[in-house]
Amino acid sequence: MIKNPFEITKAINFTAQELNDFWVDIHEGRNKSGFREIVKPMSPVPMILLGGKGSGKTHIIKYYSYEVQKIRHGKNLFDGIMKEGFIGIYFLLGGLNEGRFKSNGIQQDVWDDIFMYYMEINIAIRTLEVLKFFLDEAHTILENESKFCESVSAFFTNKTLKAQSINELIDIFDKIRRDIDYKVNNCVFLRKIKIDIQITRGSLVFGIPETLSRVDIRFKDKKILYILDEIENIDANGQKYLQSIIREAKSNTSIKLSGRLYGLKTKKTFSDNENNMEGSEFELLELDHELRNNHKAFEDFSLRLCLNRVKSRYPEIDTIEKLENFFEFWEESSDAESDNDDGIPESDRLGCIWSDLLSNKRVHMDKLCASLEEIDIAKEIKMQIIHNLTCKQYPFVEKFNTFLFYKEWAHIDGNHGIKLLSASEKVKHNAETYLDDAKFRKSLHHKSHFKADVLAQLCQENPSARVKLKREYYSGLKTFIRISGGMPRTLLLLLKSAFAAASNDGDPFENNNKISYEAQRKAVLKTSHWFFDDAINCGEKAELQHGIDNLATFFKEMRYSDKPTECSCISFSFNSSEVTEQTLKVIELARTHSLLFAVWDGRKSKNSSDVQLMYQLNPILSPKWNLAITRRGTIPLSGVFVNSIFDPQFYDRYEKLKKERLHTMNAPFKTQTTLFKQEELGLSL
């Protein structure tokens, strides 16, 4: 059986050795700063690191754990740790079963104190275990270990708890933990609980690092890096403890909380319920945004990530160029923002390879004829318009002619035959310029940003010719990277599926094989549908599913209209003051489940100084609805329309409002009264 190099997509399933072996750093700009500069493991300012499912946050933060540090430094373990300046303590919050610490007839403030105590003991045990491993594996001992243990024991109010070694301390703490577990698990039957809490909050979490630096001079300027992962598995009450630790952070520690975008449930602390303030008590990092914010850096990172995976099994594939060549792709065909964005290869600018369309029925011309038949102009003028726009030898040019003509038609008042004829002659002139190899760069056909959309329409209209129109298949390794939306696991899932599909015809990375367009098409569609189904699998499934489907369907109908108002449109903007709280809630749910991306800087309305919110559809969803994969145009939407998309109370208005919005984008562009006035919708916002 052929082993898939992309089989494992979750870092949580990696061993420490695999975390180290598959590590790829990111380089941003000329200074080549990597993830260490982003994560800041030595910073005394606590960080809350959030990311969508598959953003790579677990791999990144676990790279700074002791288990991977040990592998990274090998025989030079002690010197390596001292040089890095920290010992990483990785703690998985998901294993706490935190739901035990509530209800059962016991007041919540009692549970809060017990949970705080339990967390302190657990983190202390983990810290002492890692410290012991480090000392043993570095073949050294702690200077004055007995003094260190006595000092840590002194944090307890019970002065009979004494230890002379780290192992004894661990045993004492473990006994306390097991006692708490026993009483918590059995309180469901007793309906009461009594636990002797013997420490104050933070005394162990901060006391152990402080004591270590005091009793052993080698650790004086070193830090204990606490990495507390999966905060989404802790409820708001439990997170108050974590926020309190952030508020009380000491110089000998560095604290990183990590979780999903929806994982942060409170910023309140136990200090009079005060909120921690971003930028003051902690730094907030949303990893997805960090990766998407620099496409070139992420593309370079992703290519090296893929190469690293493939090289582990195919050593002969040792360059990115070799790896890319194993993927069938249409060079220069992308929605990427570049001057060369014809949607077809420059070497085949006129679409000659689409010879299969030459004998086919031209759907776009039939549609144009039907639209012209609906208006009252002379038959001779209609025939001349059709003649001016026809370009039988080059279907793509002809399709673009109709698009440019529709753009002109939409701005002509009434059905003025002479003006329509003049518009068709203007388009004909532009087509002739495009057909001229010496002048084509001056034509609208070349300059237009709508080329990818026109190509998509041509594909949509000619399903029998799609084998030739390979752009529709979202092919190529770099295109996969764009589709992944800055999320490494999504990229790996795409590659895993593509490799599996291609493996039916043999090993795709051997014997001059390639991952075909068809294998990539299957992978993209499979991953797109899986991502959507997985992302909406939460308590608000119906609202998320309905909202995203409404939005994407509108984008699709706009893209395949005669005259889209925006090119490659997968983003929208609106004024938050015009929508309901439920709409904002659903949009935020879509964002935290990575169905939508927030465009952080927003944009100002053309008619006022209001700052509007802007969101983009995750490009991994684009194949599901045949949309673009790169944001170029953004369409402003009214609050009324946005409510009809996302708020269940107004779903019944959606179809009518969508029709009203789209009627200006389709021929024959009839002048018509607004289908329905906003006040008739009975909205009171």
FENRA-V646399 format. One line per field, one symbol per residue. phi: phi as a letter, one per 30 degrees, with the letter a starting at -180 (. if undefined). psi: psi as a letter, one per 30 degrees, with the letter a starting at -180 (. if undefined). burial: # if it has 24 or more other C-alpha atoms within 12 Angstrom, else .. A space follows every 10 residues. Layout:
phi: ???
psi: ???
burial: ???
This chain:
phi: .ddddcedcc ddcddddded dcdbdcccid dhdcdddddh dcdddebccc addjdjdddd dddcddedee ddchdceddd ddddjacdcd bdddcdhddd cahhicdddd dedddeddde ddddeddddd ededdddchb bddhdddedd dddddddddd dbbcbddddd dddddddddd eddddcddcd iaabbddcbc eiddecdddd dedddbedce ccbccdccci dddcdedddd dddddddcec ddbbcbcbad ecddcacdcd dhidddcdjc daccbcdede dddbeddddd eddddddddd ddcbeddcbd dddeddcdac eicacddadc bdibdedbec iddcddddcd dddddddded ddddccbded deddddddcd bddbeddddd eddddddded ccdicdeddd dddddddedd ddddddedce ddddeddddc eddddddddd dbedcdedcd eddhcjddde ddddiicedd dddddedddd ddddcjddcb hhdbddeddd dddddddddd eddddddbdc edddddddde ddddeddddc ddbedbchdb bbbacddccd dddddddddd ddcidbcdcd dhadddcacd ccdbbbdedd deddchcdcb dbdbcdbddd dddddccedc eddedddddd ddddcbdchd dbdeeadedd dicbc
psi: kkkjfgejfk fffkleeeee egkklkkjaf fhkafefeei ffkfjlkjjl lljgfgeeee effgleeeee eefbfheeee eeeeglkkjk jjffgfhfff hlbhgkkefe eeeeeeeeee eeeeeeeeee eeeeeefghl lkkheeeeee eeeffkfjff jkkfleeeee eeeeeeeeee eeeeffffef glkjkjjgll kfeeefeeee eefefjffge glljjjjjlh ffgkleeefe eeeeeeegkl fflkkjkkal egfjflgklf ihgkkkkkfd flkkjjeeee effieeeeee eeeeeeeeee fffiffigle eeeeffkklj kgjlgljlei hfflkefheg hffhfffefl kjeeeeeeee eefflilkee eeeeeeeefk iefjeeeeee eeeeeeeeef gkkaijeeee eeeeeeeeee eeeefjffff fflfeefkfg eeeeeeeeee fiefgfeeif efghlkeeee eeefhgjeee eeeeeeeeee efffgljfgl hglljleeee eeeeeeeeee eeeeegiafh eeeeeeeeee eeeeeeeeeg leikfkkhjg llllkfffll eeeeeeeeee efggekkkje falkkfflgk jlkklkkkff feeeghllfk kdlkkkklee eeefefjffg effeeeeeee efffgkkghk klkkekkeff fhkj.
burial: ...####### ##...#.### .#######.. ....#..### ########## ########## ########## ###...##.. ##.####### ###..#.#.# ##.......# ########## ########## #####..#.. .#..##.### ######.... ###.###### .###.##..# #.##...... ..#.#.#### ########## ####....#. ########## ########## ########## ########## ########## .....#.... ########## ##..#.#### ########## ......#..# ..######## #######..# ####....## #.##..#... .#.##.###. ##..#..... ##.###.### ##.####### ########## ....###..# #.######## ##.##..... #.######## ########## ##..##.### ########## ########## ########## ###...###. ...####### ########.. ##..##.... ..######## ########## ########## ######.### .###.##### #########. .##....... .######### ########## ########## ########.# #.##.###.# ########## .......... .....
